[in-house]
């Protein structure tokens, strides 16, 4: 397919942008090599998903599991470095794609600044230190925006096809990618130059549907497990549940967005949305607004996590670059670099610093150590392991991948409440001894069972009372 014509002022950005992105990405990969944190519960779960190829998983679409499996198989290792390696690479790729879009909108300078600011944003710093569905979605979401822009200029079927494919793979990484078609619909309403033909719109839609069809089919054959989990997160949508207004939750979420996107870039984004007087800025504004408005409403009605609207900042960083003066861009870059440096330093130096004796990254420490102690006890006793704690199960499956120990989750009493209940439940009528890991005593009918040893959890488990008990299977069967 012939390339779309590029304005002369939009040329010459690729070399400088690649140099900036490469420098930051190499530094992040080096930091990963010396990272002293354990895989977080979600990261360990994503790794486990990849051990069973499927078109969907309990709480998310499948792309992250496929990606981790591909990388770890190629590397011949499931060490944390390899599980997390795609993260900085994908954010680097996203920065280059966004730079290409910025070049089309505002030329060489905007492209270089977009690349520099994106790869140093606080959320990309954190997202490059651990693997997440946001990170896997980002390059496809950015690619969808780029091909949408190209389509408005070229009217070519190839760009429509690429738009649909990018949107589909973004969806296969995380369902919030639906904010992309929502933003595109708004964009064609506010900017006539971005309108596309019905034929190209149909082609993009068909490509999108083709990519997501396997996941839709998987959900239909698995009691819509992922949709049910999403509705659990957005609890006020549940039938019969009424929503109140939680102004404190909304305020806290909005403040958190300053930390996610950076204070200077956030200021530029807000100004850009309020003063979006040109067609290009209006398009970027409406590509930004759907996730921000929807998640702000979610925070008001119940709760929202800080990362739920990061898709807004893909278009948002370009808009911020367009409105920030030169000194503002430098200030944003310096501010962002402080966050980048802090994240790298904390992961490499962990468990230091530890103000008051508690490491700042405490929740990312002690998980592997606890699992090794549990697995050693199970091996010594020759018994399988059972836990009803999702955090413990996640790391047990990951750390115990080569230990030869069978691990069970509770049998669901209705809809499974997590991936472990869905796929690794305790068999009905289980007989024999089993090692139960709990944070509270267990009673099999003759009084509390004495502990089978001491685990002495550290890091995130310090003081949580995680205790091992060896009980007969009948005890758990009666409790199920």
N, C-alpha and C positions, 0 to 999 in steps of 0.2 A: 504494500500500500504506500503510495507517495506520501511524504510528510507534508503536514500543513505548513504553509508559509509562516515564517517568523519575522517579526519586525527587526530591522537592523539594531535598534537600541536594546533588543532582548537577547542579543548574542554576546558571547564572551563571558558568561556567568559560570559555566560548568566547571572550568578548571579551578577557580578560587573556591567555589562552593564545595567541590569534592575535596579540596585540600583541608578546608575547615572541618568538614564532616569526618574525613578520615582521621585527622588528628584526635578529635574527641572520641571517636569510636575505638581507635587503637588504645587510648588511655583507659577506656572502660573495659576493654577485653583484658588488659593487664591487671586492672583492679579485680576483675572476676577471678583471675588466676590465683590471687592472694586473698580472696574473700574468705572470711572465717565464720560466716553465718551458716546456719542450717537451712535447708529448704523449708519454706513456710508450708502450712497445711495445704493451701491451694496448689502450690507448685508440685508438691508430692502427689497430690491427687491427679493433676494433669499428666504427670509421668505415668501413673498407673493406668489412666485411660488409654494411653498409647500402647500398652501391652496387650490390649484387646482391640483390634481394628473394628470400628463400627461407624455408622453414619450419624450417631448422636450419643450423647452421654447424659448423665442424670441432670446436671445443672447448666450445661453450656453446649453449644454446637461443637463439632468434632475437630476443627482444624488445628487447635493447639495441641491436642493429643497426637495427631498425625505428625505434626512438625517435630515435636520432641522425640517421637519414636524414630523418625527419619535421621535426625541429627545424632542421637545416641547410637543407633545402629551403625551409621557411617563411622563414628568415632570409636566404636567398639567399647564404649564406656558409658555408664549412667551416672558418673560423678556429677556433683552439683554444677561444676563448670560447664559441662556439656549440656546439661538440662537448660541452663540459663543463657548459653552462648547466643541463641537466636535473638535475644532481647536487644542488646546494643546494635547488632547488625540491622535489625528491622527498623529501629528508630533512625539509624543513619540513612537507610534507604528512604524512609518517609521524609526526612529532611531534604533529600535531593529531589524527590517528586514534588514536594511543596515549593521548592525553589524554581522548578520548571514552570509551575503554575504562576508563581509570582513574576517570573520573567515575562510571560505572556501578558500579564495584567499591567505591569509597571516598569519592566525593563531590568537591566543587569543589576543595578544597585539593589533594588528590592529583592531580587532573587538571592543575592549573596547574603543580605541581612536576614532574610527568611531562614535560610539554611543555618546561619550562625545562631539565631535566637531559638529556633526549634530544637536543635540538638542540645541546647543548654537549659531548656526550660526545666523547672523543678520536677514536673511529672515525668519528663523523659529521663531525668537523672535517676529517679526511683525506679521507673519502668525499665531501665537498662541494667539495673542491679538484680532484678528478679523477673521471671517470665510471667506474663499475664495475658489474658484474652484481649485487653485493650491494645497491647503492643502488637499482637498478631493481626488485629483488625486494622491498625493505623495505616500501613502502606497501601492496602486495598481501598480504604476509605479515601485516602489522598489521591490515589490513582483514579478513582471514580470522579472526584472533583475535576481533576486535570482533563479527563476525556470528555466530561460534560462541557467544559470550557472550549475544548477543541471542536466539539460537535457543533457548538454555536457558531464557529467560524468556518468549519469545513463542510458541514451538512453531509458528511460521508458515513456510509453504513459501517465502515470499519471502526470508526470512533464510537458509534452507537453500540456495536457489539462489545467493544472493550469496556465501555461504561457499564453495561449490564453484567459482564463477567467480573469486573472489579467489585461492583455492589454485591454480587452474589457471594464472592469469596469473603468479603467483609462480613456479610451475614453469617457465613459458616464459621467465622471466628467469634462473633458476638452479636446478639440480636439487636443491640442498640444501633447497629449499622442501618437499621430502618430509618434513622434520622437523616441519612443521605438522600433517599428518594423524597422524603418529606421536604427537605431543604431545596431540592431541585424543583419540586412543584411550586414552592414559593418563589424561587428565583425566576422562573419563566413568567410568573405573574407580575413581578416588579421590574423586570428588565426585558423589553421586547427583543433586544439583540441576542438574548440567550435562548429564545424559543426554538424548538426543534420540530421537525415534521412529525406527523402522526406515524408515518412509516418507520422512522428512526426510533421513535418512542416505543413502538410495538417491538421492534428488533431488540432494543435494550431490555425491555420487559421480558421477552422470551428467553434471552440469554440469562438474565437474573433467575427466572423460574427454573431453567434447566440446571443451574448450579445448585440451587437450594432444594430441589425436588427430593434427593435422597434423605436429607434431614427431615423434611416434612413427612415423608413416608415413615421414617423411623419413629417420629413422635406419634404418628397415628397407630403404629403397632406396639407402642410402649406406654399406653394410657396417657399420652401427652405429658410425659414426665418432666420435660424441660419447661413446658408452659406452666405446669403446676408449681414447679419450684420458683419460677419467675413471679407467679401470683402470690406465693408465700412471701417473697421479698417486698412486693407491693401490696401489703396486707389489706389496705382499705378497699381494694377491688373485690375481695372475697364477698360472696353473697351473704347478706345478713350482717356484715360488719359495717359500722358507721364510722365516718372519719371526723375527727376533731381538727381544730386548727392549732398547730404546734409552732408558734412564732419563734420560740427559742431554737427549735430544731432547724427551721429555715434560716434564721440568722447565723447559726453556727455553720451551716453548710455554705452559706455565701462567703463567710469569712475564710472558710477552708479553701475556697476557690482561689483566693489571693495567694495562698501558699502553693496551690497546685500549678497555677499559671504564672506566678511571679507578680509582685506588686506593680512594677513599671509596665510590663506588658498588659496586665489587667487594666490599668488606667488607660493605656492606648486603645484597648479593645472597647471599653465602655464609651470612650470619646468617639471612636470610629462608628459604633452602632448608632449613637445619638446624632452624629453629624454625617450620616451616609448620604451625601448629596449627589454623587455620581452613580451611574449605573453599575460600575464595577464594585464600588463599595456597598451598594445596596445588595448586590448578589452575595458578597462575602458576609454581610450582616445576616441575611436570611438563612445562609448555610450554617451560621453560628447559633442562631436563636432557638431552633426547635429543641435540642438537648438541654440548653440552659433553662428554658421556660418549663419544660416537662419535668425535669428533675427538681427544679425549685418548687414546683407544685407538690411533687412527691415528698420533699422535705417538709413542706408546710403541713401536709395531711398525715404524715407518719414519720419516716426517717429516710435518709439517703446517704450513701457513702460518698466520700470526697471524689472518687474517681468515676462516678457514674456519668459525668458530662464531659469527659475529656475529648470526645469526638468533636465538641464545639470548638476546641482550640486549634484544630487543624486548619480550618479557614480563619479562625480568630487570630493566629499568629501573623498571617499575611496582612489582615486588616490592621493589626497593631503596627506592623512595619510601615504601612502606607501613611498612617497619621502621626507617628512619632517623629519629632525632629531629629536631626543627626545626633545631638547631644542626648536625646532621650533613648535612642537606640543603643548608644554606648553605655548609658546608665543601666539599661535593661540587661545588656550583655554582662556587665561587671556584676550586677546583682545575681544574675543566673549562674555565673561561674562560681560564686560563693556557695550556692546550693550544690552544684556539681561536685565541687571539691569536698564539701562536707559529707555528702553521701558516700563518695569513694573512701574517704578517710575512716568513716565510721565502720564500713564493712570490712576494711582491711585491718583496723586496729581493735575490733571487737575481741573481748568484752569491754575494753576501755573505750570511752570514758564511762565511769560508773558512779555518778553523783549519789551520795547517800548509800553507797554499796550496791546499787541496782543499775546494771548496764543500760544505756539508752536503747540499745537494740535487744533488750531482754527477750522479747517475744520471738526472736529469730535464733535463740540460743537454747541449748539443752535438749533439743528434740531428738537428735541422733543419739546422744548419751543415754537418755531414758530408754529408747528403743533397744539399744544394745544390751542393756541390763535385763530388760524383759525377755529378749530373745535368748540370752545366755541362761536365764533361769528356766525358760521353757525347754531348751535343749538338754539341760542337766536333768530335768524331771521327765523328759520324754513325753511332753504333753503339748497340745495345741494351745493357742491364746485366744481369749475372748475379751472384747471391750465394747462398751456402748458409747465411748467418747470418740467423735469423729477426728479430732486432732491427733489423738493417740493412734487410731487406726491408720490414718494417712501416713504417718512416718513409719509405723511398723511394716506396712507393705513395702515402702520404699527402702528403708534400711535393711529389712529382712528379705530382700529380693533373692539373695543367694544363701539364706540361712537354712532352708529346708524345713521351716516351721510353718504349720498351717495356722491361718488367722481367720477368726470368725467375727462377724458383727451380729447384732440382735436380729431375730426373725421379725419381719414387719408384721404389725397387727392391723393391717390395712394398707394404705399407700406407703411405700418405702420412703423414709425421711432423708436418706442420703444414698450415695453411690454404693456404699459398703453394704447397707441393708438390701439394696437392690440386687447385688451380684455375689455377695459373700455371707449370706445369712447362716446362722447355726442350723445344721440339718435337724429336721423334726425327729424326735426320739433319740437324739444324740446320747450315747452311752460312753462311759469311761471318764477318767479324770481330765480336768481342763483348768488352765491357768486363767483366772479372771482378774482383769486390771480395772480397779475402781477408785473413786475418790471418796467413797463412803463404805462402811462395813457391809458385809453380806451375811444374811442369816438363812440357813437351809432348813430351819425348823427346830434346831436344837440349840439355839442361841447363836451369837455372832461367831463366825468362823475366824480362827486366828490367822494373822498374816503369814504368808509363806516366805517372808524375807523383807528386807528393807531396800527400797529403790533409791532413796535420797535424791530426788530430782533436783536439778539445777536449772539456771536460766528461766525459761518460761514456766517450768514446772516446780520451781522452788517454793516450798510452803503450800503446795496445792494438795498435799495428802494423797498422792497417787500411790496405791498399795496393791501388792499381788496377793491373791488368794487361790488356793487349789481346792476345787470342789468337784463332786461327782456331777456328771451331766444331768442327772435327774433334778438337781437343784435348779439349774437353769431352765430345764424343761417345765418345771412347775411354775417358774416366774414368768415364762413367756405366754 
